[in-house]
Amino acid sequence: MVRTGSVAGPTLAVVAREAGVSVPTASKVVNGREDVAPETRRRVTEALDRLGYVRRPRFDAAKSPGLVDLVVHSLESSWAGAVLHGVEEAAQDAGLEVVVTAGLTRTRGDRPERGWLDKLAARGSSGVLFDLAELTASQYAWLEQHRIPFVLIDPALEPPAGVVSVGGANWHGGVLATEHLLSLGHERVAVIAGHRRRTCGGARVAGYRSALAAAGVRHRSEYLRYGGLDEGSAYHRMLELLDLPEPPTAVFVCSDRMALGAYRALAERGLSVPGDVSVVGFDDLPEARWASPALTTVRQPVSEMAAVALRLLVRMMAGEQPEGTRTELSTRLVVRGSTAGC
């Protein structure tokens, strides 16, 4: 079997529809499973031949090492380092080789970045891991049409139905951060989140609001600020909060990197952490420990998330279908020096 890199054939969903069966049943026939009725197998096989469906070779760890791609948003962050660490360890255990590329999921107009996609097909990658990706509909379609298995690590946007992803328990983390500040006596608790449309930030804000409601503390709309995911944006949102007639005494910042921007704004106003304002971050990346004072934060196991994603991808490369599409790893609060009673 030779798989071309640019010509898209029918998808498994099209074959299943043609044969009058479910996609999982069609997948069983394609992968040689025994638990399919002879008549059903005949219909699916005829549909495969009639539509010209091209079977991808199944990954076999007993043979020469397979190749997978890891696509990260950027290599210039400690987040990317944690992802690389998790993927590398899991890939060694699976006997896989990994090609790493950065920032190549962007589009030109409404078309996928052709150079990277063509290279992906040409080098015969058995699967792809996407970290913090914002894939377009055309990119999802390209991957499906070429039948390349893929898994998303902490997707920026809600993925389409059926797409496999791994992330942290963001809602629970938002609850933990807010409950901690409430337990210290704070009632004027603000939150600084990233972009409104990002899935993880929305879940963390929802957890924040749930914790306030459970404690009987009124949510103030002026205490909710959205911006980018960088320090500069959080710096400006923190200044806005401090300019309120009744500024918060505590703030939950939805990433450690953003929390550093909040630190800078507070320092410029002559306010101390945690003496004047308590701060909680999210991620527990190395910069949380390096900050002064060390940042209380919600830890999500980034390396473990990446390793779980790689292991799921290996199963998909072998023809298996995961039981669920979303795998969440637990988050936990790490208390350091940036929070105190009010």
KOLMARZA-141622 format. One record per residue (C-alpha): residue number from 1; residue in one letter; chain; x, y, z. Coordinates in steps of 0.001 Angstrom, whole numbers. Layout:
// residues N
[NUM, a, A, [X, Y, Z]]
...
This chain:
// residues 342
[1, m, A, [0, 0, 0]]
[2, v, A, [1328, 3427, -935]]
[3, r, A, [-260, 6483, 691]]
[4, t, A, [-12, 9698, -1255]]
[5, g, A, [648, 12940, 557]]
[6, s, A, [-1627, 15280, -1345]]
[7, v, A, [-4599, 13377, -2730]]
[8, a, A, [-7428, 13030, -208]]
[9, g, A, [-9561, 9916, -431]]
[10, p, A, [-12897, 9151, 1213]]
[11, t, A, [-13002, 9195, 4987]]
[12, l, A, [-14048, 6261, 7144]]
[13, a, A, [-17286, 8106, 7920]]
[14, v, A, [-18113, 8177, 4203]]
[15, v, A, [-17397, 4447, 3908]]
[16, a, A, [-19581, 3695, 6940]]
[17, r, A, [-22456, 5708, 5490]]
[18, e, A, [-22120, 3955, 2129]]
[19, a, A, [-22200, 538, 3807]]
[20, g, A, [-25028, 1447, 6187]]
[21, v, A, [-22986, 782, 9347]]
[22, s, A, [-21487, 2813, 12202]]
[23, v, A, [-17994, 4282, 12003]]
[24, p, A, [-16706, 1957, 14796]]
[25, t, A, [-17977, -1068, 12830]]
[26, a, A, [-16276, 122, 9642]]
[27, s, A, [-13099, 689, 11681]]
[28, k, A, [-13222, -2916, 12932]]
[29, v, A, [-13325, -4191, 9343]]
[30, v, A, [-10464, -1927, 8258]]
[31, n, A, [-8331, -3117, 11184]]
[32, g, A, [-9079, -6813, 10711]]
[33, r, A, [-11120, -7333, 13882]]
[34, e, A, [-12961, -10654, 14153]]
[35, d, A, [-16092, -9425, 15960]]
[36, v, A, [-18010, -8422, 12802]]
[37, a, A, [-20805, -10411, 11144]]
[38, p, A, [-19844, -11892, 7725]]
[39, e, A, [-22605, -10008, 5872]]
[40, t, A, [-21611, -6719, 7526]]
[41, r, A, [-17956, -7345, 6680]]
[42, r, A, [-18916, -7993, 3059]]
[43, r, A, [-20846, -4710, 2780]]
[44, v, A, [-18046, -2692, 4327]]
[45, t, A, [-15381, -4375, 2175]]
[46, e, A, [-17370, -3690, -979]]
[47, a, A, [-17801, -55, 49]]
[48, l, A, [-14060, 237, 711]]
[49, d, A, [-13257, -1090, -2748]]
[50, r, A, [-15983, 892, -4492]]
[51, l, A, [-14941, 4203, -2943]]
[52, g, A, [-11206, 3590, -3257]]
[53, y, A, [-10489, 3839, 453]]
[54, v, A, [-6733, 3556, 1110]]
[55, r, A, [-5810, 1792, 4328]]
[56, r, A, [-3029, 3368, 6372]]
[57, p, A, [-383, 917, 7590]]
[58, r, A, [-837, -11, 11204]]
[59, f, A, [1886, 895, 13650]]
[60, d, A, [3756, -2123, 14962]]
[61, a, A, [6130, -1438, 17854]]
[62, a, A, [7873, -4750, 17215]]
[63, k, A, [9146, -3429, 13887]]
[64, s, A, [11397, -443, 13231]]
[65, p, A, [10594, 2675, 15304]]
[66, g, A, [7636, 4707, 14114]]
[67, l, A, [7701, 8450, 13627]]
[68, v, A, [5352, 10959, 15232]]
[69, d, A, [5184, 14731, 15008]]
[70, l, A, [4869, 17055, 17985]]
[71, v, A, [3625, 20519, 17047]]
[72, v, A, [4014, 23177, 19756]]
[73, h, A, [2910, 26790, 19729]]
[74, s, A, [6397, 28004, 20685]]
[75, l, A, [9638, 26590, 22034]]
[76, e, A, [10370, 29739, 24064]]
[77, s, A, [8499, 28799, 27226]]
[78, s, A, [8832, 26519, 30209]]
[79, w, A, [5434, 25058, 29245]]
[80, a, A, [6928, 23753, 25994]]
[81, g, A, [9844, 22311, 27956]]
[82, a, A, [7481, 20382, 30207]]
[83, v, A, [5555, 19065, 27189]]
[84, l, A, [8764, 17970, 25461]]
[85, h, A, [9918, 16179, 28613]]
[86, g, A, [6686, 14180, 28876]]
[87, v, A, [6558, 13271, 25187]]
[88, e, A, [10226, 12269, 25091]]
[89, e, A, [9936, 9861, 28023]]
[90, a, A, [6755, 8252, 26704]]
[91, a, A, [8187, 8021, 23164]]
[92, q, A, [11273, 6187, 24442]]
[93, d, A, [9067, 3655, 26197]]
[94, a, A, [7061, 3154, 22980]]
[95, g, A, [10107, 2907, 20704]]
[96, l, A, [9110, 6010, 18746]]
[97, e, A, [11043, 8846, 17185]]
[98, v, A, [9683, 12384, 17494]]
[99, v, A, [9922, 15339, 15114]]
[100, v, A, [9277, 18689, 16841]]
[101, t, A, [8013, 21742, 15006]]
[102, a, A, [6912, 25112, 16406]]
[103, g, A, [4211, 27528, 15333]]
[104, l, A, [3329, 25806, 12063]]
[105, t, A, [-420, 25374, 12568]]
[106, r, A, [-1133, 28903, 11376]]
[107, t, A, [-3043, 29413, 8163]]
[108, r, A, [-2750, 31522, 5054]]
[109, g, A, [-6218, 32827, 4423]]
[110, d, A, [-8515, 29849, 4856]]
[111, r, A, [-5958, 27235, 3769]]
[112, p, A, [-3629, 25205, 5981]]
[113, e, A, [77, 25998, 5929]]
[114, r, A, [937, 23813, 2915]]
[115, g, A, [4655, 23449, 3556]]
[116, w, A, [4303, 21772, 6930]]
[117, l, A, [1332, 19631, 5941]]
[118, d, A, [3085, 18369, 2817]]
[119, k, A, [6207, 17542, 4822]]
[120, l, A, [4080, 15697, 7379]]
[121, a, A, [2634, 13484, 4647]]
[122, a, A, [5930, 13057, 2804]]
[123, r, A, [7920, 11807, 5787]]
[124, g, A, [5236, 9247, 6622]]
[125, s, A, [4494, 10282, 10197]]
[126, s, A, [2311, 7732, 11933]]
[127, g, A, [570, 10358, 14090]]
[128, v, A, [637, 13917, 15418]]
[129, l, A, [446, 15572, 18828]]
[130, f, A, [-724, 19190, 18869]]
[131, d, A, [55, 21338, 21926]]
[132, l, A, [-2130, 24428, 22628]]
[133, a, A, [-3235, 24307, 19021]]
[134, e, A, [-5907, 26447, 17372]]
[135, l, A, [-6594, 24244, 14372]]
[136, t, A, [-8956, 25421, 11667]]
[137, a, A, [-11754, 23416, 10076]]
[138, s, A, [-9619, 22944, 6962]]
[139, q, A, [-6729, 21574, 9007]]
[140, y, A, [-8996, 19117, 10823]]
[141, a, A, [-10384, 18080, 7438]]
[142, w, A, [-6892, 17563, 5998]]
[143, l, A, [-5895, 15294, 8890]]
[144, e, A, [-9098, 13281, 8610]]
[145, q, A, [-8877, 12946, 4839]]
[146, h, A, [-5282, 11692, 5087]]
[147, r, A, [-6302, 9435, 8006]]
[148, i, A, [-3467, 10605, 10219]]
[149, p, A, [-4224, 9902, 13918]]
[150, f, A, [-3776, 12928, 16178]]
[151, v, A, [-4294, 13997, 19785]]
[152, l, A, [-4601, 17523, 21178]]
[153, i, A, [-2736, 18532, 24345]]
[154, d, A, [-4646, 21237, 26242]]
[155, p, A, [-6450, 22552, 23147]]
[156, a, A, [-6934, 26316, 23041]]
[157, l, A, [-10430, 26012, 21576]]
[158, e, A, [-13173, 23427, 22035]]
[159, p, A, [-12340, 20680, 19515]]
[160, p, A, [-14922, 19189, 17171]]
[161, a, A, [-16888, 16153, 18305]]
[162, g, A, [-14842, 12963, 18196]]
[163, v, A, [-11428, 14635, 18446]]
[164, v, A, [-9251, 13133, 21206]]
[165, s, A, [-7667, 15550, 23693]]
[166, v, A, [-5858, 15578, 27036]]
[167, g, A, [-5911, 18430, 29543]]
[168, g, A, [-6030, 19425, 33165]]
[169, a, A, [-9109, 19735, 35377]]
[170, n, A, [-9449, 23470, 34781]]
[171, w, A, [-12831, 23989, 36430]]
[172, h, A, [-11701, 22189, 39575]]
[173, g, A, [-8488, 24218, 39588]]
[174, g, A, [-10476, 27452, 39481]]
[175, v, A, [-12525, 26234, 42431]]
[176, l, A, [-9378, 25350, 44404]]
[177, a, A, [-7752, 28737, 43808]]
[178, t, A, [-10851, 30679, 44809]]
[179, e, A, [-11683, 28520, 47823]]
[180, h, A, [-8148, 29069, 49113]]
[181, l, A, [-8507, 32849, 48941]]
[182, l, A, [-11958, 32729, 50528]]
[183, s, A, [-10612, 30545, 53344]]
[184, l, A, [-8126, 33302, 54152]]
[185, g, A, [-10965, 35750, 54695]]
[186, h, A, [-10947, 37487, 51320]]
[187, e, A, [-14327, 38430, 49888]]
[188, r, A, [-13162, 40967, 47295]]
[189, v, A, [-11631, 38340, 45012]]
[190, a, A, [-10951, 39220, 41364]]
[191, v, A, [-9916, 37034, 38435]]
[192, i, A, [-7727, 37854, 35433]]
[193, a, A, [-8286, 35429, 32556]]
[194, g, A, [-6897, 35037, 29056]]
[195, h, A, [-8892, 35328, 25843]]
[196, r, A, [-12643, 34917, 26272]]
[197, r, A, [-12879, 32169, 23659]]
[198, r, A, [-10159, 29932, 25101]]
[199, t, A, [-11547, 26731, 26588]]
[200, c, A, [-9210, 26422, 29573]]
[201, g, A, [-9664, 30018, 30715]]
[202, g, A, [-13440, 29761, 30481]]
[203, a, A, [-13427, 26644, 32659]]
[204, r, A, [-11181, 28308, 35265]]
[205, v, A, [-13437, 31358, 35421]]
[206, a, A, [-16464, 29069, 35776]]
[207, g, A, [-14752, 27363, 38718]]
[208, y, A, [-14028, 30761, 40285]]
[209, r, A, [-17673, 31787, 39998]]
[210, s, A, [-18893, 28436, 41368]]
[211, a, A, [-16663, 28763, 44441]]
[212, l, A, [-17938, 32278, 45120]]
[213, a, A, [-21537, 31121, 44798]]
[214, a, A, [-20984, 28140, 47107]]
[215, a, A, [-19534, 30484, 49742]]
[216, g, A, [-22398, 32945, 49378]]
[217, v, A, [-20087, 35687, 48100]]
[218, r, A, [-21549, 37982, 45450]]
[219, h, A, [-19778, 37936, 42093]]
[220, r, A, [-18859, 41437, 40963]]
[221, s, A, [-18729, 41819, 37212]]
[222, e, A, [-16030, 44503, 37506]]
[223, y, A, [-13765, 41929, 39179]]
[224, l, A, [-13676, 39766, 36045]]
[225, r, A, [-11037, 40902, 33528]]
[226, y, A, [-10087, 39267, 30228]]
[227, g, A, [-6921, 39878, 28214]]
[228, g, A, [-4127, 38007, 26518]]
[229, l, A, [-1994, 35241, 27981]]
[230, d, A, [1138, 37402, 28342]]
[231, e, A, [2566, 39357, 31246]]
[232, g, A, [1863, 42705, 29602]]
[233, s, A, [-1846, 42094, 29271]]
[234, a, A, [-2173, 40913, 32874]]
[235, y, A, [-183, 43957, 34005]]
[236, h, A, [-2755, 46296, 32429]]
[237, r, A, [-5735, 44290, 33736]]
[238, m, A, [-4265, 44439, 37258]]
[239, l, A, [-3895, 48213, 37011]]
[240, e, A, [-7547, 48443, 35978]]
[241, l, A, [-8561, 46460, 39040]]
[242, l, A, [-6488, 48679, 41322]]
[243, d, A, [-8182, 51767, 39888]]
[244, l, A, [-11637, 50569, 40947]]
[245, p, A, [-13367, 52498, 43758]]
[246, e, A, [-13189, 49308, 45814]]
[247, p, A, [-10195, 47298, 44536]]
[248, p, A, [-9842, 43589, 45300]]
[249, t, A, [-7772, 42280, 48182]]
[250, a, A, [-6995, 39055, 46291]]
[251, v, A, [-6722, 38029, 42658]]
[252, f, A, [-6749, 34684, 40880]]
[253, v, A, [-4634, 34986, 37718]]
[254, c, A, [-5284, 32195, 35214]]
[255, s, A, [-1627, 31423, 34426]]
[256, d, A, [1712, 31761, 36207]]
[257, r, A, [3143, 33856, 33396]]
[258, m, A, [250, 36304, 33671]]
[259, a, A, [675, 36408, 37451]]
[260, l, A, [4141, 37905, 36970]]
[261, g, A, [2501, 40806, 35159]]
[262, a, A, [146, 41295, 38108]]
[263, y, A, [3169, 41295, 40430]]
[264, r, A, [4734, 44111, 38390]]
[265, a, A, [1587, 46245, 38484]]
[266, l, A, [1297, 45841, 42246]]
[267, a, A, [4952, 46739, 42771]]
[268, e, A, [4585, 49894, 40661]]
[269, r, A, [1674, 50997, 42856]]
[270, g, A, [3738, 50426, 45996]]
[271, l, A, [1635, 47456, 47088]]
[272, s, A, [3100, 44284, 48536]]
[273, v, A, [2302, 40637, 47876]]
[274, p, A, [711, 39231, 50003]]
[275, g, A, [583, 42095, 52525]]
[276, d, A, [-1778, 44222, 50448]]
[277, v, A, [-2993, 41835, 47761]]
[278, s, A, [-2862, 38034, 47667]]
[279, v, A, [-2167, 36401, 44295]]
[280, v, A, [-2828, 32854, 43032]]
[281, g, A, [-1605, 31605, 39648]]
[282, f, A, [-2213, 28502, 37558]]
[283, d, A, [122, 25866, 35999]]
[284, d, A, [2965, 25572, 38571]]
[285, l, A, [5699, 26164, 36014]]
[286, p, A, [9271, 26911, 37210]]
[287, e, A, [8667, 30683, 37208]]
[288, a, A, [6112, 30191, 40001]]
[289, r, A, [8930, 29065, 42293]]
[290, w, A, [11327, 31747, 41047]]
[291, a, A, [8936, 34646, 41717]]
[292, s, A, [9392, 36776, 44833]]
[293, p, A, [7479, 35909, 46870]]
[294, a, A, [7104, 32396, 45525]]
[295, l, A, [3715, 32086, 43840]]
[296, t, A, [838, 30112, 45296]]
[297, t, A, [-603, 28354, 42281]]
[298, v, A, [-2722, 25508, 40944]]
[299, r, A, [-568, 22716, 39577]]
[300, q, A, [-1592, 20945, 36423]]
[301, p, A, [691, 18031, 35486]]
[302, v, A, [1886, 19269, 32085]]
[303, s, A, [4514, 16571, 31503]]
[304, e, A, [2079, 13848, 32531]]
[305, m, A, [-575, 15287, 30208]]
[306, a, A, [1871, 15115, 27313]]
[307, a, A, [2876, 11546, 28162]]
[308, v, A, [-762, 10414, 28382]]
[309, a, A, [-1430, 12054, 25001]]
[310, l, A, [1466, 10154, 23415]]
[311, r, A, [251, 6839, 24834]]
[312, l, A, [-3262, 7511, 23514]]
[313, l, A, [-1778, 8321, 20119]]
[314, v, A, [125, 5026, 20081]]
[315, r, A, [-3138, 3156, 20676]]
[316, m, A, [-4823, 5044, 17859]]
[317, m, A, [-1888, 4319, 15552]]
[318, a, A, [-2420, 630, 16308]]
[319, g, A, [-6048, 872, 15219]]
[320, e, A, [-7667, 1181, 18635]]
[321, q, A, [-10289, 3792, 19436]]
[322, p, A, [-10110, 5441, 22903]]
[323, e, A, [-13188, 4939, 25068]]
[324, g, A, [-13663, 8701, 25480]]
[325, t, A, [-12501, 11775, 23611]]
[326, r, A, [-11487, 13920, 26618]]
[327, t, A, [-8985, 12805, 29268]]
[328, e, A, [-8596, 15111, 32269]]
[329, l, A, [-5778, 14889, 34792]]
[330, s, A, [-6326, 16227, 38291]]
[331, t, A, [-5150, 19632, 39465]]
[332, r, A, [-4065, 20552, 42991]]
[333, l, A, [-3280, 23683, 44967]]
[334, v, A, [366, 24457, 45845]]
[335, v, A, [530, 27016, 48640]]
[336, r, A, [3594, 29283, 48745]]
[337, g, A, [4250, 32824, 49872]]
[338, s, A, [1942, 34947, 47744]]
[339, t, A, [-1251, 34474, 49767]]
[340, a, A, [-2164, 35541, 53309]]
[341, g, A, [-5189, 36490, 55361]]
[342, c, A, [-6699, 39907, 54784]]
